[in-house]
Each structure stands twice: as C-alpha cells, then as structure tokens.
Amino acid sequence: MSLDVPTALLERAEAGQVDDDEFVDCVRRSLPYAWAVVSDVAARAHSTGAGHADHAVPPPSEAERGQLLRALASDAIRGGLERHFGVKLAFQNCHRVAAFKLAAVGGTTYRRFVSPLAQIRNQSPELRDC
C-alpha cells in the first residue's frame, strides 16, 4: 500500500520543501479508510472523559486492512497523524487501533493497552492470519 503522491508534492519533497500539513493531506487522500478510523478514534478520545477511544471492527477487505497497516507501521505516517490529531496512537493485531490523549500516555489504561499481556489476550484463532 503506497501513498498516492502528486508530482508537484514529490518535486517539493525532493527539494526538501514539504510541510506536515501537505504530508498529512497526502495520507488522508491516499489512505481514506485508515484516515477515517484514526479520525474517529481521535475525535472520540478528545470528546470523552476516559482519555482514549479504540476501534476494534475488522476492516471490510484486505485493501482497507492494508491501509491501516501502512498508516500505523510507518513512523512518518503514524507520527504525522499523531501530530495532526494531537493523540498517541496504539495498535494491536491487524485492526485494533486506539487513540490516547497525550495526557493519558503513561497512565494505567495506556500501559495496559500496549502491554504484551494485552497483545496476547487480544489474539484469537480468527485473527492469526490478519
């Protein structure tokens, strides 16, 4: 799953002239499913008193799953999304995405979500091939 980078943006990148807003907009256009999931969890994290929100619905197809994997496995993309939405993203399996308010990072809920125990508990036979 690659980003769909317009020629003008690629030329500016080669000249070292791309800002975060342009990069994030490229991600938004290239990975619409991943953008929708991250937008949703970020908005819900900011609107609740819990300090976080997560998404655990399997993607409708492998293409959408690929978008999530691309967005969250790339340090640059993930970092751009985190800066844009003002959250820390966490990821389990192939589709469980959580957004944490920055003030909640390091708290009990965050530490539990990113722990090896949570990763193992979140596994199931139907998710082993995701």
PyMOL commands that place a pseudoatom at each C-alpha (Angstrom):
pseudoatom trace, name=CA, resn=MET, resi=1, chain=A, elem=C, hetatm=0, pos=[0.000, 0.000, 0.000]
pseudoatom trace, name=CA, resn=SER, resi=2, chain=A, elem=C, hetatm=0, pos=[1.736, 3.124, -1.200]
pseudoatom trace, name=CA, resn=LEU, resi=3, chain=A, elem=C, hetatm=0, pos=[0.879, 6.768, -0.856]
pseudoatom trace, name=CA, resn=ASP, resi=4, chain=A, elem=C, hetatm=0, pos=[-0.537, 8.402, -3.967]
pseudoatom trace, name=CA, resn=VAL, resi=5, chain=A, elem=C, hetatm=0, pos=[1.887, 11.313, -4.189]
pseudoatom trace, name=CA, resn=PRO, resi=6, chain=A, elem=C, hetatm=0, pos=[1.096, 14.028, -6.737]
pseudoatom trace, name=CA, resn=THR, resi=7, chain=A, elem=C, hetatm=0, pos=[4.024, 15.017, -8.962]
pseudoatom trace, name=CA, resn=ALA, resi=8, chain=A, elem=C, hetatm=0, pos=[4.157, 18.554, -7.548]
pseudoatom trace, name=CA, resn=LEU, resi=9, chain=A, elem=C, hetatm=0, pos=[4.384, 17.229, -3.982]
pseudoatom trace, name=CA, resn=LEU, resi=10, chain=A, elem=C, hetatm=0, pos=[7.102, 14.759, -4.968]
pseudoatom trace, name=CA, resn=GLU, resi=11, chain=A, elem=C, hetatm=0, pos=[9.075, 17.577, -6.594]
pseudoatom trace, name=CA, resn=ARG, resi=12, chain=A, elem=C, hetatm=0, pos=[8.772, 19.706, -3.444]
pseudoatom trace, name=CA, resn=ALA, resi=13, chain=A, elem=C, hetatm=0, pos=[9.824, 16.730, -1.320]
pseudoatom trace, name=CA, resn=GLU, resi=14, chain=A, elem=C, hetatm=0, pos=[12.894, 16.210, -3.473]
pseudoatom trace, name=CA, resn=ALA, resi=15, chain=A, elem=C, hetatm=0, pos=[13.728, 19.877, -2.860]
pseudoatom trace, name=CA, resn=GLY, resi=16, chain=A, elem=C, hetatm=0, pos=[13.123, 19.420, 0.890]
pseudoatom trace, name=CA, resn=GLN, resi=17, chain=A, elem=C, hetatm=0, pos=[10.077, 21.672, 0.956]
pseudoatom trace, name=CA, resn=VAL, resi=18, chain=A, elem=C, hetatm=0, pos=[7.125, 19.633, 2.251]
pseudoatom trace, name=CA, resn=ASP, resi=19, chain=A, elem=C, hetatm=0, pos=[5.404, 20.671, 5.457]
pseudoatom trace, name=CA, resn=ASP, resi=20, chain=A, elem=C, hetatm=0, pos=[3.389, 18.498, 7.829]
pseudoatom trace, name=CA, resn=ASP, resi=21, chain=A, elem=C, hetatm=0, pos=[0.026, 19.726, 6.526]
pseudoatom trace, name=CA, resn=GLU, resi=22, chain=A, elem=C, hetatm=0, pos=[0.873, 18.716, 2.952]
pseudoatom trace, name=CA, resn=PHE, resi=23, chain=A, elem=C, hetatm=0, pos=[2.140, 15.339, 4.107]
pseudoatom trace, name=CA, resn=VAL, resi=24, chain=A, elem=C, hetatm=0, pos=[-0.934, 14.640, 6.237]
pseudoatom trace, name=CA, resn=ASP, resi=25, chain=A, elem=C, hetatm=0, pos=[-3.207, 15.691, 3.372]
pseudoatom trace, name=CA, resn=CYS, resi=26, chain=A, elem=C, hetatm=0, pos=[-1.423, 13.203, 1.103]
pseudoatom trace, name=CA, resn=VAL, resi=27, chain=A, elem=C, hetatm=0, pos=[-2.019, 10.492, 3.722]
pseudoatom trace, name=CA, resn=ARG, resi=28, chain=A, elem=C, hetatm=0, pos=[-5.694, 11.490, 4.006]
pseudoatom trace, name=CA, resn=ARG, resi=29, chain=A, elem=C, hetatm=0, pos=[-6.204, 11.207, 0.234]
pseudoatom trace, name=CA, resn=SER, resi=30, chain=A, elem=C, hetatm=0, pos=[-4.129, 8.037, -0.168]
pseudoatom trace, name=CA, resn=LEU, resi=31, chain=A, elem=C, hetatm=0, pos=[-5.390, 6.041, 2.807]
pseudoatom trace, name=CA, resn=PRO, resi=32, chain=A, elem=C, hetatm=0, pos=[-9.044, 7.051, 3.256]
pseudoatom trace, name=CA, resn=TYR, resi=33, chain=A, elem=C, hetatm=0, pos=[-10.057, 4.054, 5.360]
pseudoatom trace, name=CA, resn=ALA, resi=34, chain=A, elem=C, hetatm=0, pos=[-7.122, 4.456, 7.737]
pseudoatom trace, name=CA, resn=TRP, resi=35, chain=A, elem=C, hetatm=0, pos=[-7.835, 8.197, 7.890]
pseudoatom trace, name=CA, resn=ALA, resi=36, chain=A, elem=C, hetatm=0, pos=[-11.476, 7.529, 8.808]
pseudoatom trace, name=CA, resn=VAL, resi=37, chain=A, elem=C, hetatm=0, pos=[-10.541, 5.090, 11.578]
pseudoatom trace, name=CA, resn=VAL, resi=38, chain=A, elem=C, hetatm=0, pos=[-7.880, 7.366, 13.064]
pseudoatom trace, name=CA, resn=SER, resi=39, chain=A, elem=C, hetatm=0, pos=[-10.135, 10.437, 12.745]
pseudoatom trace, name=CA, resn=ASP, resi=40, chain=A, elem=C, hetatm=0, pos=[-12.884, 8.611, 14.589]
pseudoatom trace, name=CA, resn=VAL, resi=41, chain=A, elem=C, hetatm=0, pos=[-10.780, 7.332, 17.498]
pseudoatom trace, name=CA, resn=ALA, resi=42, chain=A, elem=C, hetatm=0, pos=[-9.005, 10.684, 17.858]
pseudoatom trace, name=CA, resn=ALA, resi=43, chain=A, elem=C, hetatm=0, pos=[-12.306, 12.596, 17.969]
pseudoatom trace, name=CA, resn=ARG, resi=44, chain=A, elem=C, hetatm=0, pos=[-13.779, 10.187, 20.482]
pseudoatom trace, name=CA, resn=ALA, resi=45, chain=A, elem=C, hetatm=0, pos=[-10.625, 10.281, 22.640]
pseudoatom trace, name=CA, resn=HIS, resi=46, chain=A, elem=C, hetatm=0, pos=[-10.832, 14.057, 22.804]
pseudoatom trace, name=CA, resn=SER, resi=47, chain=A, elem=C, hetatm=0, pos=[-14.569, 14.099, 23.499]
pseudoatom trace, name=CA, resn=THR, resi=48, chain=A, elem=C, hetatm=0, pos=[-14.690, 11.605, 26.360]
pseudoatom trace, name=CA, resn=GLY, resi=49, chain=A, elem=C, hetatm=0, pos=[-13.539, 11.826, 29.916]
pseudoatom trace, name=CA, resn=ALA, resi=50, chain=A, elem=C, hetatm=0, pos=[-11.819, 8.474, 29.531]
pseudoatom trace, name=CA, resn=GLY, resi=51, chain=A, elem=C, hetatm=0, pos=[-8.862, 9.971, 27.674]
pseudoatom trace, name=CA, resn=HIS, resi=52, chain=A, elem=C, hetatm=0, pos=[-8.874, 7.305, 24.997]
pseudoatom trace, name=CA, resn=ALA, resi=53, chain=A, elem=C, hetatm=0, pos=[-11.011, 5.515, 22.429]
pseudoatom trace, name=CA, resn=ASP, resi=54, chain=A, elem=C, hetatm=0, pos=[-10.462, 2.423, 20.359]
pseudoatom trace, name=CA, resn=HIS, resi=55, chain=A, elem=C, hetatm=0, pos=[-11.686, 0.795, 17.172]
pseudoatom trace, name=CA, resn=ALA, resi=56, chain=A, elem=C, hetatm=0, pos=[-11.883, -2.993, 17.051]
pseudoatom trace, name=CA, resn=VAL, resi=57, chain=A, elem=C, hetatm=0, pos=[-14.010, -3.630, 13.953]
pseudoatom trace, name=CA, resn=PRO, resi=58, chain=A, elem=C, hetatm=0, pos=[-12.268, -5.728, 11.305]
pseudoatom trace, name=CA, resn=PRO, resi=59, chain=A, elem=C, hetatm=0, pos=[-11.787, -3.890, 8.010]
pseudoatom trace, name=CA, resn=PRO, resi=60, chain=A, elem=C, hetatm=0, pos=[-14.260, -4.781, 5.257]
pseudoatom trace, name=CA, resn=SER, resi=61, chain=A, elem=C, hetatm=0, pos=[-11.490, -6.009, 2.921]
pseudoatom trace, name=CA, resn=GLU, resi=62, chain=A, elem=C, hetatm=0, pos=[-7.782, -6.677, 2.681]
pseudoatom trace, name=CA, resn=ALA, resi=63, chain=A, elem=C, hetatm=0, pos=[-7.325, -3.321, 0.921]
pseudoatom trace, name=CA, resn=GLU, resi=64, chain=A, elem=C, hetatm=0, pos=[-8.612, -1.477, 3.987]
pseudoatom trace, name=CA, resn=ARG, resi=65, chain=A, elem=C, hetatm=0, pos=[-6.544, -3.693, 6.278]
pseudoatom trace, name=CA, resn=GLY, resi=66, chain=A, elem=C, hetatm=0, pos=[-3.517, -2.776, 4.175]
pseudoatom trace, name=CA, resn=GLN, resi=67, chain=A, elem=C, hetatm=0, pos=[-4.269, 0.908, 4.658]
pseudoatom trace, name=CA, resn=LEU, resi=68, chain=A, elem=C, hetatm=0, pos=[-4.297, 0.525, 8.447]
pseudoatom trace, name=CA, resn=LEU, resi=69, chain=A, elem=C, hetatm=0, pos=[-1.082, -1.460, 8.395]
pseudoatom trace, name=CA, resn=ARG, resi=70, chain=A, elem=C, hetatm=0, pos=[0.577, 1.117, 6.122]
pseudoatom trace, name=CA, resn=ALA, resi=71, chain=A, elem=C, hetatm=0, pos=[-0.533, 4.059, 8.236]
pseudoatom trace, name=CA, resn=LEU, resi=72, chain=A, elem=C, hetatm=0, pos=[0.402, 2.594, 11.597]
pseudoatom trace, name=CA, resn=ALA, resi=73, chain=A, elem=C, hetatm=0, pos=[3.574, 0.729, 10.632]
pseudoatom trace, name=CA, resn=SER, resi=74, chain=A, elem=C, hetatm=0, pos=[5.222, 3.790, 9.090]
pseudoatom trace, name=CA, resn=ASP, resi=75, chain=A, elem=C, hetatm=0, pos=[6.910, 6.017, 11.653]
pseudoatom trace, name=CA, resn=ALA, resi=76, chain=A, elem=C, hetatm=0, pos=[6.468, 9.055, 9.388]
pseudoatom trace, name=CA, resn=ILE, resi=77, chain=A, elem=C, hetatm=0, pos=[2.772, 8.453, 8.687]
pseudoatom trace, name=CA, resn=ARG, resi=78, chain=A, elem=C, hetatm=0, pos=[1.922, 7.482, 12.233]
pseudoatom trace, name=CA, resn=GLY, resi=79, chain=A, elem=C, hetatm=0, pos=[3.839, 10.461, 13.596]
pseudoatom trace, name=CA, resn=GLY, resi=80, chain=A, elem=C, hetatm=0, pos=[2.136, 12.821, 11.167]
pseudoatom trace, name=CA, resn=LEU, resi=81, chain=A, elem=C, hetatm=0, pos=[-1.280, 11.519, 12.197]
pseudoatom trace, name=CA, resn=GLU, resi=82, chain=A, elem=C, hetatm=0, pos=[-0.419, 11.801, 15.878]
pseudoatom trace, name=CA, resn=ARG, resi=83, chain=A, elem=C, hetatm=0, pos=[0.740, 15.397, 15.476]
pseudoatom trace, name=CA, resn=HIS, resi=84, chain=A, elem=C, hetatm=0, pos=[-2.274, 16.316, 13.338]
pseudoatom trace, name=CA, resn=PHE, resi=85, chain=A, elem=C, hetatm=0, pos=[-4.834, 14.850, 15.746]
pseudoatom trace, name=CA, resn=GLY, resi=86, chain=A, elem=C, hetatm=0, pos=[-2.929, 15.586, 18.970]
pseudoatom trace, name=CA, resn=VAL, resi=87, chain=A, elem=C, hetatm=0, pos=[-3.032, 11.978, 20.188]
pseudoatom trace, name=CA, resn=LYS, resi=88, chain=A, elem=C, hetatm=0, pos=[-0.801, 8.980, 20.713]
pseudoatom trace, name=CA, resn=LEU, resi=89, chain=A, elem=C, hetatm=0, pos=[-1.872, 6.041, 18.557]
pseudoatom trace, name=CA, resn=ALA, resi=90, chain=A, elem=C, hetatm=0, pos=[-1.606, 2.443, 19.681]
pseudoatom trace, name=CA, resn=PHE, resi=91, chain=A, elem=C, hetatm=0, pos=[-2.159, -0.621, 17.525]
pseudoatom trace, name=CA, resn=GLN, resi=92, chain=A, elem=C, hetatm=0, pos=[-2.892, -4.296, 18.198]
pseudoatom trace, name=CA, resn=ASN, resi=93, chain=A, elem=C, hetatm=0, pos=[-3.373, -7.111, 15.727]
pseudoatom trace, name=CA, resn=CYS, resi=94, chain=A, elem=C, hetatm=0, pos=[-4.336, -6.009, 12.254]
pseudoatom trace, name=CA, resn=HIS, resi=95, chain=A, elem=C, hetatm=0, pos=[-7.181, -3.662, 13.046]
pseudoatom trace, name=CA, resn=ARG, resi=96, chain=A, elem=C, hetatm=0, pos=[-7.472, -2.666, 16.710]
pseudoatom trace, name=CA, resn=VAL, resi=97, chain=A, elem=C, hetatm=0, pos=[-6.482, 0.990, 16.813]
pseudoatom trace, name=CA, resn=ALA, resi=98, chain=A, elem=C, hetatm=0, pos=[-6.634, 3.235, 19.867]
pseudoatom trace, name=CA, resn=ALA, resi=99, chain=A, elem=C, hetatm=0, pos=[-6.048, 6.937, 20.319]
pseudoatom trace, name=CA, resn=PHE, resi=100, chain=A, elem=C, hetatm=0, pos=[-4.958, 8.315, 23.666]
pseudoatom trace, name=CA, resn=LYS, resi=101, chain=A, elem=C, hetatm=0, pos=[-4.985, 11.933, 24.726]
pseudoatom trace, name=CA, resn=LEU, resi=102, chain=A, elem=C, hetatm=0, pos=[-1.388, 12.952, 25.273]
pseudoatom trace, name=CA, resn=ALA, resi=103, chain=A, elem=C, hetatm=0, pos=[-2.065, 13.458, 28.981]
pseudoatom trace, name=CA, resn=ALA, resi=104, chain=A, elem=C, hetatm=0, pos=[-3.179, 9.795, 29.221]
pseudoatom trace, name=CA, resn=VAL, resi=105, chain=A, elem=C, hetatm=0, pos=[0.038, 8.372, 27.756]
pseudoatom trace, name=CA, resn=GLY, resi=106, chain=A, elem=C, hetatm=0, pos=[1.878, 6.580, 30.520]
pseudoatom trace, name=CA, resn=GLY, resi=107, chain=A, elem=C, hetatm=0, pos=[-1.314, 6.048, 32.512]
pseudoatom trace, name=CA, resn=THR, resi=108, chain=A, elem=C, hetatm=0, pos=[-2.658, 2.677, 33.540]
pseudoatom trace, name=CA, resn=THR, resi=109, chain=A, elem=C, hetatm=0, pos=[-5.055, 2.283, 30.594]
pseudoatom trace, name=CA, resn=TYR, resi=110, chain=A, elem=C, hetatm=0, pos=[-2.357, 3.139, 28.053]
pseudoatom trace, name=CA, resn=ARG, resi=111, chain=A, elem=C, hetatm=0, pos=[0.203, 0.830, 29.666]
pseudoatom trace, name=CA, resn=ARG, resi=112, chain=A, elem=C, hetatm=0, pos=[-2.339, -1.997, 29.681]
pseudoatom trace, name=CA, resn=PHE, resi=113, chain=A, elem=C, hetatm=0, pos=[-3.271, -1.462, 26.028]
pseudoatom trace, name=CA, resn=VAL, resi=114, chain=A, elem=C, hetatm=0, pos=[0.347, -1.562, 24.809]
pseudoatom trace, name=CA, resn=SER, resi=115, chain=A, elem=C, hetatm=0, pos=[1.442, -4.413, 27.096]
pseudoatom trace, name=CA, resn=PRO, resi=116, chain=A, elem=C, hetatm=0, pos=[2.473, -7.864, 25.898]
pseudoatom trace, name=CA, resn=LEU, resi=117, chain=A, elem=C, hetatm=0, pos=[-0.368, -9.304, 28.016]
pseudoatom trace, name=CA, resn=ALA, resi=118, chain=A, elem=C, hetatm=0, pos=[-2.944, -7.226, 26.155]
pseudoatom trace, name=CA, resn=GLN, resi=119, chain=A, elem=C, hetatm=0, pos=[-1.483, -8.259, 22.818]
pseudoatom trace, name=CA, resn=ILE, resi=120, chain=A, elem=C, hetatm=0, pos=[-1.705, -11.929, 23.718]
pseudoatom trace, name=CA, resn=ARG, resi=121, chain=A, elem=C, hetatm=0, pos=[-5.207, -11.568, 25.200]
pseudoatom trace, name=CA, resn=ASN, resi=122, chain=A, elem=C, hetatm=0, pos=[-6.376, -9.801, 22.049]
pseudoatom trace, name=CA, resn=GLN, resi=123, chain=A, elem=C, hetatm=0, pos=[-5.335, -12.730, 19.843]
pseudoatom trace, name=CA, resn=SER, resi=124, chain=A, elem=C, hetatm=0, pos=[-7.843, -15.262, 18.673]
pseudoatom trace, name=CA, resn=PRO, resi=125, chain=A, elem=C, hetatm=0, pos=[-7.713, -18.027, 16.070]
pseudoatom trace, name=CA, resn=GLU, resi=126, chain=A, elem=C, hetatm=0, pos=[-9.662, -15.960, 13.528]
pseudoatom trace, name=CA, resn=LEU, resi=127, chain=A, elem=C, hetatm=0, pos=[-7.156, -13.087, 13.794]
pseudoatom trace, name=CA, resn=ARG, resi=128, chain=A, elem=C, hetatm=0, pos=[-3.973, -15.094, 13.363]
pseudoatom trace, name=CA, resn=ASP, resi=129, chain=A, elem=C, hetatm=0, pos=[-3.929, -14.568, 9.601]
pseudoatom trace, name=CA, resn=CYS, resi=130, chain=A, elem=C, hetatm=0, pos=[-4.691, -10.893, 9.638]
for i in range(1, 130): cmd.bond("trace and resi %d" % i, "trace and resi %d" % (i + 1))
show_as sticks, trace
zoom trace
